[in-house]
Amino acid sequence: METKNIMIVGVGGQGSLLASKLLGHLFLTEGYDVKVSEVHGMSQRGGSVVTYVRYGDRVASPVIDEGQADFIVSFELLESARWLPYLKKGGQIVTNTQQIDPMPVVTGQMEYPEDLVSKMRSAGARVDAMDCVSLAQQAGSVKAVNLVLLGRLSHYFDFPEEVWQAAIEACVPPKFLEMNRKAFALGKG
């Protein structure tokens, strides 16, 4: 199988590390060679962060170049637009519709762009956008946005439900397991 590429993008502190760890675990248990990058960016200051998950028969490098991402999983709307050049033709964006103002917007130097979903679609991207924050709160915590996103992402893979559940169980601390399972189910819809 050719190598497949998933970029997980967002703002520091949103849970991208758990999402990439869980995906890496899932692909490993399914017999793929997997490379997961470290978090790149200002992960502790609310800055832009990105991790890469690559899987296939043989994966040489953890890095994804422009135009190579099969999926962009985004925790924040502007981040999905920021990383759009990395999406390959025919690739899929799965994004939270949450908007977190970056520093230029906070300081009044710029305005948050409007209609980002329609702009990305106009640029040729397939965009699956949903309010993951509301679903995470429904599951019990806004911190469960990562599992809501993974639940939505699971639509694009042929893995059985039990494989996803086993990965969740292996990667989520026991005291948060039920909440995260609920968040995954709500994201899956």
Secondary structure, DSSP 8 states (H G I E B T S, - for coil): ---EEEEEEEETTSSHHHHHHHHHHHHHHTT-EEEE---EE-TTTT-EEEEEEEEES----S---TT-EEEEEESSHHHHHHTGGGEEEEEEEEEE------HHHHTTSS---S-HHHHHHHTT-EEEEE-HHHHHHHHT-GGGHHHHHHHHHGGGS---HHHHHHHHHHHS-GGGHHHHHHHHHHHH-
